[in-house]
Amino acid sequence: MHSALIFLVQVEEYMLPCFSKQYLGVDCFGCGIQRSLALISRGEFIEAFKMYPAIYTLILFFIFVGINIFFKFKGSQKLVNILGIANVVIIIISFIVKKLSYI
């Protein structure tokens, strides 16, 4: 348990670099997701949303897809599609807003 807490505190040291940002100098659509997860692990929920606005809908999407693998119900595919589209829209809009704020 103690080593898990140390990992959560030092998680930034283990993050993968964004190759798009590192080699091209351009943010990608996923830039910020690792840092956002690190912020959530520290309980900084508002900062996590500011870092990557789609983080909570992505978490909801992956939880639902994981549950849906084992427990299917009527309309589940439609809900997966809606959550997927919502995530794509949020990611694209937040990416555009971030780019416009640099101008």
Backbone as a ProteinNet text record, in pm:
[ID]
protein_1_A
[PRIMARY]
MHSALIFLVQVEEYMLPCFSKQYLGVDCFGCGIQRSLALISRGEFIEAFKMYPAIYTLILFFIFVGINIFFKFKGSQKLVNILGIANVVIIIISFIVKKLSYI
[TERTIARY]
82.9	0	87.1	192.5	281.6	346.3	391	454.2	354.2	225.7	123.4	105.4	110.1	98.1	217.1	334.5	454.6	443	391.9	375.1	278.1	167.9	70.2	129.7	215.4	277.4	379.6	452.5	559.6	520.8	393.6	347.1	397.3	420	468.5	602.6	682.1	813.3	802.8	686.7	669.5	581.9	547.3	459.2	533.1	459.5	514.9	515.1	617.4	618.5	522.3	471.2	387.5	482.4	485	578.3	544.1	415.8	373.6	427.3	413.5	460.3	613.1	674.3	818.8	891.3	842.4	915.2	860.4	730.7	671.5	638	639.5	605.5	457	373.9	229.6	158.6	62.3	-17.9	-101.6	-125.8	-214.6	-349.4	-443.7	-576.3	-574	-469	-459.6	-368.1	-308	-218	-292.4	-241.4	-299.2	-371.3	-396.7	-474.9	-397.4	-268.7	-190.3	-181.8	-156.3	-149.2	-284.4	-390.5	-525.3	-552.7	-512.6	-528.6	-445.3	-326.4	-243.1	-310.2	-373.4	-444.3	-562.7	-633.4	-744.9	-693.6	-580	-525.3	-485.8	-460.2	-427.4	-549.4	-666.2	-788.2	-812.4	-739	-754.3	-847.5	-977.9	-1075.3	-1102.9	-1110	-1135.3	-1014.3	-895.7	-774	-762.2	-805.2	-802.6	-893	-1012	-1103.4	-1043.8	-980.8	-918.6	-804.6	-732.8	-620.7	-670.2	-777.5	-829.4	-979.5	-1060.2	-1203.6	-1279	-1228.2	-1298.1	-1266.1	-1188.8	-1141.4	-1255.8	-1355.3	-1462.5	-1554.9	-1581.4	-1663.2	-1586.3	-1455	-1374.5	-1373.6	-1360.7	-1363.4	-1498.9	-1606.6	-1740.5	-1754.2	-1703	-1707.9	-1636.6	-1514.1	-1438	-1497.9	-1553	-1621	-1741.8	-1820.8	-1939.2	-1902.4	-1801.6	-1759.4	-1710	-1634.4	-1587	-1701	-1798.9	-1915.6	-1994.7	-2004.8	-2083.2	-2023.2	-1896.6	-1834.3	-1894.2	-1921.9	-1971.9	-2123	-2185.3	-2328.8	-2393.3	-2450.5	-2516.8	-2661.8	-2712.1	-2852.8	-2905.8	-3036.6	-3100.8	-3059.5	-3015.3	-2976.3	-2833.4	-2756.3	-2619.4	-2531	-2549.1	-2467.5	-2498	-2623	-2660.7	-2594.8	-2592.8	-2530.6	-2379.4	-2316.7	-2172.7	-2146.8	-2230.3	-2213.6	-2230.8	-2331.9	-2356.4	-2239.5	-2191	-2077	-1951.8	-1931.2	-1815.4	-1819.7	-1935.3	-1950.8	-1934.9	-1993.7	-1980.9	-1834.5	-1758.2	-1616.2	-1539.8	-1566.4	-1497.7	-1528.7	-1654.8	-1694.6	-1625.2	-1625.4	-1561	-1411	-1347.1	-1202.9	-1171.6	-1248.7	-1223.3	-1248.6	-1359.3	-1389.6	-1283	-1242	-1139.8	-1005.4	-975.5	-852.6	-855.1	-967.8	-981.2	-973.9	-1042.2	-1038.7	-896.5	-824.3	-684.8	-599.4	-618.7	-541.7	-576.9	-704.8	-744.7	-691.8	-672.9	-621	-472.1	-402.7	-261.7	-244	-348.3	-337.8	-340.9
-119	0	125	123.1	238.2	268.7	164.8	188	241.4	203.5	256.7	406.2	450.1	592.4	670.1	614.7	679.6	692.2	587.2	592.2	702.9	716.4	820.7	959.7	977.2	1107.6	1136.8	1035.6	1055.1	1011	1004.7	952.1	1033.4	1162.4	1245.2	1197.8	1134.7	1086.3	969.2	903.7	783.9	807.7	931.9	961.3	949.1	902.6	892	1029.8	1060.9	1190.5	1189.8	1305.6	1320.2	1338.5	1240.6	1246.9	1360.6	1388.4	1498.7	1631.2	1650	1775.1	1779.5	1664.5	1658.9	1680.2	1618.4	1624.1	1726.2	1756.4	1851.4	1984.7	1986.9	2108.2	2140.3	2040	2059.5	1966.8	2022.1	1938.3	1841.6	1723.9	1628	1630.3	1551.4	1547.4	1484.5	1412.5	1347.3	1417.6	1528.5	1600.6	1645.7	1604.8	1643.3	1530.8	1419.7	1313.1	1246.1	1224	1162.2	1253.3	1380.6	1475.9	1490.3	1483.3	1490.7	1370.8	1252	1133	1145.2	1203.3	1224.8	1321.4	1425.9	1521.5	1455.2	1368.5	1295.5	1206.9	1141.8	1053.3	1129.9	1260.1	1344.2	1417.3	1394.3	1456.2	1596.6	1638	1771.7	1762.7	1747.1	1715.6	1832.2	1951.6	2068.2	2094.3	2084.2	2103.1	1995.7	1873.5	1765	1798.6	1853.3	1892.9	2005.3	2102.3	2212.8	2162.9	2063.4	2008	1933	1853.9	1772.4	1756.3	1842.7	1845.8	1714.5	1628.4	1503.5	1391.7	1419.6	1313.4	1237.3	1306.9	1239.3	1161.7	1214.4	1137.6	1017.7	1030.7	915.2	806.2	846.8	749	678.1	755.1	697.6	602.4	641.9	558.8	425.3	429.9	306.3	217	276.5	196.2	126.5	201.6	143	33.1	56.8	-45.2	-169.3	-150.8	-264.9	-344.4	-276.4	-345.4	-413.2	-345.4	-396.6	-524.6	-545.7	-669.3	-790.2	-775.8	-887.9	-888.9	-773	-762.8	-680.4	-749.8	-681	-652.6	-538.2	-507.8	-435.6	-427.5	-367	-220.3	-181.8	-43.7	-10.9	-110	-81.3	-31.9	-86.9	-42.7	102.1	140.7	279.6	373.2	333.4	415.1	425.2	315.8	318.5	416.8	412.4	504.1	649.3	676.7	813.4	863.6	780.6	821.1	841.1	755.3	769	897.8	928.7	1052.4	1174.1	1168.5	1279.7	1304.7	1198.4	1213.5	1275.9	1230.4	1286.5	1434.9	1471.2	1612.1	1696.5	1648.7	1723.4	1738.3	1632	1636	1736.2	1734	1825.9	1970	1995.3	2132.4	2184.5	2102.7	2149.8	2170.7	2089.5	2107	2239.7	2271.6	2397.1	2516.4	2506.7	2616.4	2638.6	2528.7	2541.5	2608.7	2571.7	2632.4	2781.2	2815.5	2955.4	3039.9	2979.8	3056.1	3088.5	3014.3	3043.5	3160.1	3193.1	3298.6	3435.1
0	0	0	78.5	88.2	-47.2	-120.1	-249.7	-351.7	-338	-427.7	-404.5	-280.5	-250	-303.6	-292.2	-345.1	-496.8	-563.2	-708.3	-747.6	-675.3	-707	-692.3	-595.4	-573.3	-682.9	-727.4	-824.1	-965.2	-995.3	-1122.7	-1241.9	-1224.3	-1335.2	-1389	-1304.3	-1347.1	-1445.2	-1449.2	-1531.5	-1653.6	-1680	-1792.6	-1925.2	-2025.7	-2160.1	-2225.3	-2302.1	-2370	-2488.9	-2522.4	-2641.6	-2759.8	-2848.9	-2961.2	-3057.1	-3073	-3158.9	-3105.4	-2976.1	-2914.9	-2909.6	-2880.6	-2865.1	-2998.7	-3105.5	-3232.2	-3331.3	-3321.9	-3415.2	-3349.1	-3216	-3143.9	-3146.1	-3173.6	-3185.2	-3087.4	-3012.9	-2923.6	-3005.6	-2949.4	-3013.9	-2941.8	-2989.7	-2928.4	-2789.2	-2757.3	-2626.3	-2528.5	-2570.6	-2481.3	-2356.1	-2242.6	-2115.5	-2044.1	-2112.7	-2049.8	-1935.6	-1952.5	-1845.4	-1723.7	-1747.9	-1636.9	-1569.1	-1647.1	-1591.6	-1500.3	-1542.3	-1457.3	-1330.3	-1342.6	-1223.9	-1127.9	-1180.8	-1096.4	-1026	-1096.3	-1034.2	-921.6	-944.3	-841.1	-715.4	-729.3	-613.8	-559.1	-620.8	-572.8	-625.1	-725.2	-782.7	-904.4	-877.4	-980	-1075.5	-1024.6	-1111.2	-1200.2	-1144.5	-1224.1	-1331.9	-1300.3	-1398.5	-1516.2	-1486.4	-1593.4	-1676.8	-1612.9	-1686.4	-1775.1	-1727.1	-1804	-1928.1	-1911.4	-2021.9	-2002.8	-2063.6	-2038.1	-2063	-2147	-2176.6	-2078.1	-1975.2	-1887	-1820	-1772.2	-1698.8	-1791.2	-1909.8	-2003.5	-2058.3	-2070.7	-2113	-2006	-1881.5	-1772.7	-1771.3	-1783.7	-1788.5	-1906.7	-2021.2	-2141.7	-2120	-2067.4	-2049.1	-1940.8	-1836.4	-1734.3	-1795.2	-1871.6	-1932.2	-2031.3	-2115	-2211.3	-2137.4	-2028.7	-1950.7	-1890.5	-1836.3	-1780.7	-1892.2	-2005.7	-2117.7	-2176.8	-2158.1	-2206.8	-2136.2	-2007.9	-1928.6	-1912.9	-1910.5	-1886.9	-1997.7	-2093.9	-2204.5	-2166.7	-2211.4	-2191.7	-2314.8	-2324.9	-2440.7	-2452.1	-2569.9	-2595.3	-2557.6	-2516.4	-2472.5	-2586.2	-2705.8	-2818.6	-2854.1	-2844.6	-2872	-2770.5	-2644.6	-2540.7	-2561.4	-2602	-2632.4	-2745.9	-2848.8	-2962.3	-2919	-2836.8	-2790.3	-2706.2	-2613.7	-2530.8	-2615.8	-2714.2	-2802.9	-2881.8	-2939.5	-3016.8	-2926.4	-2807.3	-2712.5	-2678.4	-2657.4	-2626.3	-2741.4	-2862.5	-2979.2	-2993.1	-2976	-2986.9	-2879.5	-2755.1	-2646.7	-2671.8	-2716.9	-2742.8	-2853.7	-2961.4	-3073.3	-3032	-2962.1	-2919.9	-2823.9	-2726.9	-2631.9	-2701	-2802.1	-2878.8	-2953.8	-3016.4	-3090.7	-2995.7	-2882.8	-2784.4	-2735	-2709.1	-2663.1	-2770.5	-2897.1	-3005.4	-3021.1	-3007.8	-3020.6	-2905.6	-2789.5	-2676.6	-2692.8	-2780.1	-2806.1	-2901.4	-2975.2	-3077.4	-3013.1
[MASK]
+++++++++++++++++++++++++++++++++++++++++++++++++++++++++++++++++++++++++++++++++++++++++++++++++++++++

